[in-house]
Amino acid sequence: MEKSNRKTLTGVVVSNKMDKTVVVAVTTTAKHGMYSKTIKVTNKYKAHDEQNECGIGDRVSIEECRPLSKDKRWNVASIIEKAPGVNA
């Protein structure tokens, strides 16, 4: 059985203090409604990290999944780039 089309986002891990959970900050650009200026919008998502392998500063890809807890609706799909200078 094949997975359905799931949303994927790319962001940076800002917290890994929880067990099997990381907080990922995803930055996108949007145009301001009135002034038409391009602004940066940052949203934070809690994502499931089964192996506890993500560190702060890692660039990760997350994908949508079923609700895992009150706030968790994303899985860490892959670690794109490890944070520089971290020996974990």
Backbone as CSV, one residue per row, in Angstrom:
resi,resn,N_x,N_y,N_z,CA_x,CA_y,CA_z,C_x,C_y,C_z
1,MET,0.842,-1.184,0.000,0.000,0.000,0.000,0.888,1.248,0.000
2,GLU,0.587,2.184,-0.845,1.405,3.376,-1.016,0.893,4.507,-0.135
3,LYS,1.825,5.327,0.381,1.433,6.473,1.194,0.718,7.494,0.324
4,SER,-0.272,8.161,0.922,-0.956,9.219,0.192,-0.062,10.447,0.125
5,ASN,-0.478,11.432,-0.633,0.307,12.658,-0.736,0.272,13.383,0.605
6,ARG,1.456,13.517,1.214,1.558,14.174,2.503,2.354,15.460,2.349
7,LYS,1.982,16.470,3.133,2.714,17.723,3.093,4.101,17.508,3.691
8,THR,5.092,18.124,3.095,6.444,18.092,3.646,6.953,19.522,3.784
9,LEU,7.696,19.765,4.853,8.276,21.071,5.117,9.733,20.892,5.503
10,THR,10.514,21.934,5.325,11.925,21.910,5.698,12.177,23.031,6.696
11,GLY,12.878,22.698,7.779,13.143,23.703,8.792,14.353,23.354,9.633
12,VAL,14.557,24.130,10.688,15.708,23.975,11.569,15.215,23.594,12.963
13,VAL,15.886,22.616,13.576,15.523,22.180,14.923,15.943,23.258,15.920
14,VAL,14.977,23.724,16.731,15.279,24.754,17.723,15.250,24.196,19.145
15,SER,14.682,23.004,19.340,14.667,22.383,20.664,14.582,20.872,20.513
16,ASN,15.370,20.151,21.344,15.282,18.694,21.363,15.247,18.175,22.797
17,LYS,14.724,18.992,23.704,14.726,18.634,25.120,13.693,17.577,25.476
18,MET,12.654,17.417,24.669,11.625,16.413,24.957,12.064,15.043,24.456
19,ASP,11.501,14.006,25.037,11.817,12.646,24.621,11.078,12.328,23.334
20,LYS,11.807,11.952,22.296,11.267,11.565,20.983,10.481,12.682,20.302
21,THR,10.742,13.925,20.674,10.057,15.064,20.059,11.062,16.193,19.850
22,VAL,10.974,16.835,18.689,11.778,18.021,18.415,10.860,19.150,17.975
23,VAL,11.296,20.378,18.210,10.563,21.545,17.734,11.314,22.075,16.522
24,VAL,10.596,22.176,15.394,11.199,22.594,14.137,10.615,23.947,13.734
25,ALA,11.498,24.917,13.486,11.079,26.246,13.030,11.156,26.277,11.511
26,VAL,10.009,26.525,10.875,9.925,26.584,9.416,9.691,28.035,9.019
27,THR,10.612,28.586,8.221,10.513,29.976,7.789,10.051,30.032,6.340
28,THR,9.003,30.802,6.091,8.501,31.009,4.734,8.396,32.512,4.492
29,THR,8.220,32.878,3.234,8.022,34.284,2.915,6.579,34.500,2.477
30,ALA,6.048,35.649,2.837,4.679,36.001,2.472,4.643,37.477,2.141
31,LYS,3.677,37.849,1.351,3.527,39.251,0.978,2.524,39.904,1.923
32,HIS,2.907,41.053,2.483,2.029,41.786,3.381,0.799,42.249,2.610
33,GLY,-0.379,42.085,3.220,-1.634,42.381,2.534,-1.794,43.822,2.106
34,MET,-1.437,44.749,2.975,-1.652,46.157,2.655,-0.443,46.795,1.968
35,TYR,0.749,46.487,2.445,1.935,47.191,1.970,2.700,46.442,0.884
36,SER,2.310,45.226,0.583,2.921,44.397,-0.462,4.413,44.143,-0.255
37,LYS,4.900,44.355,0.969,6.293,44.058,1.271,6.429,42.570,1.579
38,THR,7.530,41.971,1.144,7.782,40.571,1.439,8.327,40.462,2.857
39,ILE,7.653,39.634,3.674,8.075,39.464,5.062,8.332,37.988,5.347
40,LYS,9.190,37.730,6.356,9.470,36.359,6.764,8.472,35.945,7.837
41,VAL,7.900,34.765,7.683,6.963,34.219,8.655,7.551,32.913,9.174
42,THR,7.687,32.788,10.498,8.240,31.582,11.092,7.168,30.878,11.903
43,ASN,6.961,29.596,11.611,6.041,28.761,12.370,6.824,27.628,13.009
44,LYS,6.442,27.248,14.227,7.105,26.149,14.923,6.184,24.943,14.944
45,TYR,6.741,23.784,14.626,5.992,22.535,14.612,6.688,21.532,15.515
46,LYS,5.900,20.772,16.297,6.464,19.670,17.070,6.435,18.437,16.190
47,ALA,7.579,17.778,16.080,7.705,16.623,15.195,8.234,15.419,15.971
48,HIS,7.792,14.233,15.585,8.197,12.986,16.236,9.558,12.552,15.711
49,ASP,10.493,12.325,16.632,11.846,11.875,16.299,12.086,10.573,17.061
50,GLU,11.769,9.452,16.431,11.760,8.145,17.098,13.112,7.776,17.707
51,GLN,14.217,8.052,17.026,15.539,7.632,17.479,16.259,8.685,18.321
52,ASN,15.646,9.827,18.569,16.287,10.941,19.292,17.626,11.312,18.658
53,GLU,17.676,11.378,17.328,18.939,11.638,16.644,19.110,13.083,16.182
54,CYS,18.089,13.907,16.289,18.187,15.306,15.857,18.805,16.154,16.963
55,GLY,19.649,17.094,16.549,20.253,18.032,17.484,19.834,19.449,17.137
56,ILE,20.064,20.359,18.056,19.716,21.761,17.822,20.565,22.292,16.673
57,GLY,19.920,22.962,15.727,20.611,23.527,14.574,20.592,22.629,13.350
58,ASP,20.133,21.378,13.498,20.055,20.474,12.341,18.971,20.943,11.379
59,ARG,19.230,20.814,10.090,18.229,21.111,9.061,17.512,19.807,8.752
60,VAL,16.194,19.776,8.928,15.431,18.535,8.776,14.244,18.726,7.846
61,SER,13.782,17.610,7.328,12.559,17.570,6.534,11.506,16.868,7.375
62,ILE,10.312,17.467,7.503,9.240,16.852,8.279,8.054,16.586,7.367
63,GLU,7.291,15.531,7.689,6.114,15.203,6.892,4.902,15.050,7.790
64,GLU,3.749,15.360,7.227,2.488,15.305,7.937,2.149,13.856,8.292
65,CYS,1.514,13.655,9.446,1.081,12.313,9.832,-0.183,12.436,10.687
66,ARG,-0.642,11.303,11.171,-1.821,11.312,12.038,-1.466,11.991,13.362
67,PRO,-2.447,12.458,14.128,-2.142,13.072,15.417,-1.490,12.068,16.365
68,LEU,-0.311,12.418,16.875,0.415,11.548,17.796,0.226,11.979,19.243
69,SER,-0.103,13.246,19.458,-0.392,13.769,20.794,-1.209,15.044,20.605
70,LYS,-1.359,15.800,21.679,-2.150,17.024,21.591,-1.599,17.992,20.549
71,ASP,-0.262,18.133,20.483,0.351,19.107,19.581,1.115,18.496,18.418
72,LYS,1.412,17.198,18.472,2.292,16.578,17.473,1.501,16.010,16.306
73,ARG,1.749,16.557,15.099,1.114,16.054,13.884,2.120,15.877,12.755
74,TRP,3.416,15.859,13.080,4.470,15.769,12.076,5.500,14.722,12.477
75,ASN,6.137,14.088,11.490,7.231,13.141,11.681,8.492,13.719,11.060
76,VAL,9.647,13.435,11.648,10.911,13.810,11.018,11.158,12.798,9.902
77,ALA,11.118,13.263,8.655,11.315,12.369,7.512,12.790,12.072,7.309
78,SER,13.631,13.105,7.376,15.069,12.913,7.196,15.827,14.113,7.746
79,ILE,17.089,13.847,8.084,17.996,14.924,8.487,18.768,15.331,7.248
80,ILE,18.562,16.546,6.792,19.194,17.025,5.553,20.652,17.398,5.825
81,GLU,20.879,18.115,6.943,22.225,18.593,7.247,22.385,18.699,8.761
82,LYS,23.451,18.117,9.290,23.733,18.217,10.719,24.297,19.606,11.020
83,ALA,24.071,20.073,12.241,24.584,21.373,12.645,26.109,21.340,12.685
84,PRO,26.774,22.389,12.194,28.239,22.398,12.188,28.810,22.499,13.599
85,GLY,29.911,21.776,13.846,30.605,21.881,15.116,29.975,21.127,16.267
86,VAL,28.997,20.263,15.976,28.350,19.504,17.045,28.788,18.054,16.931
87,ASN,29.394,17.536,17.982,29.831,16.142,17.996,28.817,15.307,18.757
88,ALA,27.772,14.881,18.069,26.724,14.121,18.735,26.718,12.687,18.286
